[in-house]
Amino acid sequence: MAEAAGDAGLGPGRGPGPAQEGAELAAVIGATVPTGFEQTAAEEVQEKLGSASRISRDRGKIYFAVPARSLPQVHRLRSVDNLFVVVEEFKDYQFKENKEDALKDLEGLVKKLPWTDPLKVWELNNSLKKKKTKRKKHNLQSPASKEKLNDGGEEGGADQKDTNDQEDCAQNIVGVASSQDTEKPQGVASQNGGEEEEEDNEQLDVRDEVQASSGSSTKAGDGQTAEGEVKVLKFRVTCNRAGDKHSFTSNEAARDFGGAVQEHFQWKADMTNFDVEVLLNIHNSEVVVGIALTEESLHRRNITHFGPTTLRSTLAYGMLRLCDPQPTDIIVDPMCGTGAIPIEGAAEWPGCYHIAGDNNPQAVKRAANNICSLLRKNESKDSTALGVPLDIIQWDICNLPLRTGSVDIVVTDMPFGKRIGSKKKNWDLYPACLMEMGRICTPGTGRAVLLTQDKKCFAKALSRVGHIWRRAQTVWVNVGGLHAAVYLLRRTWERAEERRSFW
């Protein structure tokens, strides 16, 4: 298959074709995002990268085109979980009714796909990751970063994960595997978006790498070792499939597609210790082939001490953005848990003042430890960092030590009544919370963004406090496989009942 690999731009001595010489390397990037916040992610991409996004029919994904030099900024997006470079997209792929014929078509597809530029983007992404890791290790030599906080917060099953409505996900032989969360396919050739580096250094790195990539005449798919020997890349194929009109399973699709990839590139299959992760996403008649750019989800950027219901940072960002924070706004999370929302807020909206609180002392301890981790990260990047505009306190949600009308925004993840609290308690807790939030929020301009899966109880509670809160928008989201809702509420001009004076 050496000849076929050469045709794909990966054979010995094959450099970029004439059409690519001197042209800027570009990429179509696919990003998985929290289901329900696709529009929010598209707005962030437009705002920060100047690129228009297309929202996929398959919920939880967006696509946008950027020059390869913008990869560092792509990894700094706050609303995306995982990234991949698109090899090819088929909006209306006609699958054969017979299983063998359908799988044969998928096998034959491998030779026809335009692998060259996407693999160059993957190479560039991989080299940036290696440079960033070196800088990161250098920064970690400082005494402050060597300290560790022991809390007992467990990461294991604590992290709430979005799961898309996928029918099945493949895990088989011949380099076939899948991430546990089908909404966020993962690869290992990535740049960790959580550790931001200085802009000028990154831009120099990208410029150098882009020039090296465009002028390279080595095999784009076969990495070179230090001794100049050809390194055989290891790979796996991850297939996510949704739809009931396919004659094959995702296991079978990934197995046969993976076999064709192995034969085409002469790569070595390895399900765990792989260099390249090829993605095969099938949603009804839509087929997208891609190469993963992220090693782990970008939402894992802030939290080091996990609780039983730790919220994803990307979902926290979507909730905060929904309430449109303005400079000098006071933003309160009265049920902060491990602090995902206020920490994300302090990182992205430092011009606001953030207050976090919880009635559980263990949650407050975890949140405080997470804030300390954020401070250390900031200090490792900038020795003159003065801290973050965020305070944490233990309090009673129904009796907050805050002045009436003193808060601009309330953003919180309310107890679902499953892992925390109970649905029975929510019938008393929700209306009491809404009343107290209404008391501390500024009449007329105050707003609240609240996440809950207990929608029936919330609707009843909201009807009881309709004189102080008006529902402006509802975003349906998927949280840990649960169908939940994010409510944007606006404070009316009505005066709320004052429970007691604190000053």
N, C-alpha and C positions, 0 to 999 in steps of 0.2 A: 504493500500500500504506500510505498515511499513516493510513488509518482502522484498518487491522489493527494497526499499531504502537500507535495510541492505545488499542486494546483490551488490549494487553499492558502498559499502564501507561507507555508510552514516547512517546505522542503529545504534540503541543504543548499546554502548559497542564495536562497531566494530573499531579496529585499523587497521594499514596497514597489508596487507597480508604477508606471509612468504617471498615471493619473494622480497618485498620492504624493509624488515628490514635490516638495515645496508647499503643499497644501497643509492646512492646520488639521491636526487629528481631532475629530469630533466624535461624540458618542450620544446614543439615545439611552438614557438612564431610566430604569424601572425602580420604583420604590414602594415597599410595603408600608402602610400607615395604619393607625388605629381605625378600625371600621367605623364609619360615620363621620370621620374628620378628613375625608379626602379633599373637600373644598378648602379647608383650612391649610392643608399641606400645599395645595396648588397655589394659594395666595402667598404663602411664605416663599415658595420657589420663585414666583414672579417678583416679589419684593427684594429678595436677596441675590438672585441670580439673573434676573431680567429675562427669564425664559417662561413661555407659556406651557402649561401642563395639560395633559389629556387624562381625564379620569376613566379608568378601566370599567367595563361592564361587570367585571369580576370585582366585587367590592373589596376595598382595602388596598388598592394599588393605583398609582399614578405614573405617568410617563412624561419625560421632558428631555429636550435635546440641549446639550451644552458642549463647549469646547473642552478638550481633555485637560487644559491648564486650569479649569475650574474645579477639578476633583477635590481639593482641600475644602473649598466652600461647600461643595455638595455634602461632604462628611460632617460639616458643622450645622446642617439643617436640624432644627429641634423637633420637627414633627414627623420624621420618618424613622422607621424601625430598621429596615434592611434595604440594601442597595444592590442592584445588579445591572450589568451592561447588556442591552438587548442585542442578540445576534440577528434574529429575524422574528417578525410578527405576522401571523396569518389571522386575519379578522373573520374569515369564513372558510375554514378548512373543511374539505369534504372527506369525511372518514368513510372507508368502505364498510359495508354491513358485515361482511365476513371477517372474523377475528384475525385469521392468518393474513388476509390481504391488507387489513388495516395496519397491522404491525409491520408488515413488509414495507408498506409506504413510509412509515416512520423511520425504519432502518435506512431506506433509500434517501430520505431527506437530509441525512448527515452530510453526504457528499456535495449537496447542492447549496448548502448554507454559506453565507459570506463571513467566515470566521476571522479573517485577517485583522481588520481594524478592532473588533471587540477584544481579541487576544492582546493586541498592542495596548489597549486601554487597561486590560487586566494586568499586564506587565508593569505599566506605569503605576497603577494603583499599588501593586505589590512592592515596588521599589520605594515608593513614598512611605509605605507602612514600615519597611525595614529601617529607613532613615529616622522616622519618628520614634521607633522603638529604641534606637541608639541614643537619641536625645533624651528620651524618657528615663532610660537607665542612668544616664549621666546626672539628671536632675534628682533622681532618687538617692543620690549619695549624701544629700544634706541631712543633718541630724534630725530636723523636724519631721522629715518624711519617714524616718525609721521607726518612729513611735507607733504603737498600735493600740487601739481601743478594744477591749474585750467586753462584749455585751451579751453574747449568747443568742443574738438575733440570727435566725437560720435563713439561709438563702434557698435551700432545697425546693420545697413546694410552696414557698411563701409568695413568690413573685406571681402576681396575677398576670395571666397571659391571654391575649386575644387568640381565639381560634376561629378561623373562617369556616363557613358551612361547606367544607370539602367532603366529598363522599369517602375517599380513602387516600392514603399516602403510601408511596412505595418504599419497601426496604427489602432488598434482595441481593443476590450475588452480582458479580461483574460490575463492581463499583457503583452499585445502586443503593441509595439510602435516602432518608428523609429526616428533616428536623422534626422535633416533637410538635412544634407549633407550625401548622401548615401555612399560616399567614405570613411567616417570616423565614423564607429559605435562607440557609446560612452557608457560607463558604469560608475557607481559611485564608485565601489570598486577599487580605483586606487592610484597611487603614482604620484604626480605632478612632471614631469621631468624637469620643468623649474627651480626649486630651487635646485641647486646642494648642497650637503652636503659634509663634509670632508670625504675623502676616508676611513680612519681607523674606524671612527664611524659607517659608513654604513656597512663596512665589518663585524664588530662585531655584529651589529644588525642582519644582514642576517644570520651569522653563528648560532647565538642563535635561531633565528626563524626557520631555517632549522632543527636544532636538535630537537626543540620543536615539529615541525610538524611531523618529522619522528618517534618520540617516543610517539606521542599522541594516546590516545585510545578513545577520544571523537568523537562526530559526526563531520565529516569534513564539513558537509553542514549545521548544525544547531548550530549557534553561542551560546556561553555561556554568560549569563549576569553576573554582578558582584556578585549577590546573588547565583549563581550556577543554576538559573532557565534556562530552555531551551528557547532560543529566536528563534521564527519562522522567517526565512528570507523572505524578500519581493523581488520579482523579476519581470522582464519583458522580453519578447522575441522581438528582433528586426530582421526582415527578409528583406534582400536585394536580389532582384531577377532580373536577366537579361536573356533574351532569349525569343524566340517566339514559342517554342515547348512545353510549359507547359500548362496543362489543368486547372490550378488553378492560382489565383492571390497571391501576397505576403501577402495580408491581410488574406486570407484563410489559407495559409501555417503557418503563425505566430500564428493565432488563434488556429488551431488544435494542432500544435506542442507545443504551450504554455499550452494548456489544459493538454496535456500528461505530461509535465514537472511538472505542479502543482500537478497532481495526484500522480506522481512518488515520488516526494520529500516532498509532503505536505507543500510546500511553499505557501506564500500568494501573489497573484497578485497585483502589484501596478505600474502603468505606469510612475509615476513621482518620488515618493520617494522610490526608490528601492535599495536593497543591491547588488543584482546580476543581471547583464544583460547577458542573453544568446543570442548568435548571430547565426542566420541561414542564411548563404550566399549561394545562388543558382545562378550559372552562367552556363547556358545551362545544360550540364550533370554533372558539377562539383558541389559537395555539401560540404560545410565546416561548422561544428558546433564548436563554440568557446565560451569563456567567456571573456568579456571585462576587461581590466586591467587599462584603462585610463578613468579618469572622464571627462576631456576635452582635446581637441587636444593639443599635445605637441608643435604645432607651435605657440601657444599663450604664448610665453615665454619672449618676449622682449618688445612688444609694449603696452604702457599704454595710449597713446594719439593717437587716430585713425583719419585718413583722409578719403576722399571719395574713395580712391583706395589703401588701405593699403595692401602691399604684405605679403603673408605668410612667416614666418621665415624659414620654411622647404624648400620652393621654392627658397628663397634667398640663403640658404646654397647650394642647388644644383647648382645654377648659379655660385656662387663663386668657388665651387669645380671644376667646368668645366674648369676654366681658370688656375687651378693649381698654386695658390699663393705660392711664395717662400719667405723666411725670407728677410726682408728689402725692399720688393716690396712696391711701392707707388700705392695704389688702390683708384680710384676716382669714385664716383657716382654723375654725374653732374645733374641728375634729381631725387633727393633722396626721395621726398615726405616726409613721416613720418620717414624715416631713417632706414627702415627694413634691407636693404642690408648692409650699412656700420656698423650698430650695430651688426648684425650677424657676419660680417667680423672681427670686433674688438674683439668679444667674442671668436671666434674660431681660428683666426689667429692674435694673439696679437703681433707677430714678424713683422707684416707689418704695414705701416702707412696708415691710411684711411682718405680720405677727402670727405665730403659730401656737396652738394650744391643744391640750387633750386632757381628759379626766383620768386617763390611765398613766400611772407614774412610769411604768415600763416603756410605754410608747413615747413619753416625753424624753426618757433617757436615750432611746434609740434615735429620736429626731435630733437631740443635742449632739450625739456622736456623729450623725450624718452631716450636721452643720460643721463640726470640727474637721471632718474629712474634706469638705468643700473649701474651708479656710486654708488647709494645708495645700490643696491643689492650687489655689490662687497664689499662695506664697511661693510655691515652686516655680510658677510662671513669672511672678513679679514680686521681688523682695520688698517693694514699697507698698504692697497691698495693705489697705487699712481695715479690711474686714468686709462683712456683707451686711446690707440693711435688713437684718432679720433677727427677731427675738422669739424665744420659746418659753412658754409658761404652762404650768398645770392649773386647770380650772374646771368649772362646771359649765357645760355648754348651755344650760338653761338659766344660768345666773352669771353672766360674763362681767368681769371687772373692767368694763369699758364704758365711757360716757355715752349717753344717748345722742344719736346722730353724729357720732365722731368717725365713723368708718365709711369709706367709699365703696369697697367691694368685699363680698364674702364669697370665697371659693372653697368647696369642701367635698370630700367623698363621704357620703352618709352611710351609716351601717346598713348593710343589706338584710341583716337578720339571719345570716347563714353562719359565717365564721365568727362574726362579731355580733353580740346582742341576740335578739330574737324578733321575729315578725310581730309577736304579741306585744312586746315592749315598744315597738316602733309606733303603734297606734297612739301612745301617749307622748313618746319622744318627739316625733316629727312635728306636730303642731306647736309644741313647746319650743322646739328649736327655731321654727319659722317665726314665731312671735319675738323671740329674743334677738334673732338676726334682724328683724324689722326694727326693733328698738335701737340697735346700735348703728344701723345704716342711715345715711343722710336722706331725708325725705326728698322725693322728686328726682334725685340724681343717682342715688344708691342702686347697686345691682348685685345680684347673687347668681352664681353658677353652681348648681348642685347635681351630683351624680348619685343615682340610686337604681337598684334593681327592683325594689319594693314599690312599683309604680302605682298600684291600687291604693296603698296606704298614703303615698305622697299626694295623689290627686285629692283624696279626702281631706288631708291636712291643709292643702292649699286652698280648698274651698272654704275652710274655716277661717283663713286669714286673708281672704280675697280683698279686704279693705286696705291692706298694707302692701300686698304683693300682687303683681300682674305677670302672668306668664307671657314672655315675648317670643321664645323659640324653644324647640325641643330637638335634640340630636340623638338619634338612636345609635347605640354603640354595643359592641360585643366585648364583655369583660370576663375573662376566664371561662368562656363558653356560655356565659349568662347574658341574656338579652336585657340590657340596661338602658337608661335614658339620662341624658344630661340636659337639665332645665336651665334656661336663662330667664331669670326673674328681674323685674324692674320695680323699684320702690315707688309707691304712690306718695302723694302729698299728705295723706292722712297721718295724724299723730298716733304713734304706737303707745301702748300702755307701758308706763314706767314701773318697773318692779321695785327698785330702791335706788337711792343715790349713793354713789361710791366716793364722792368728794364733797 
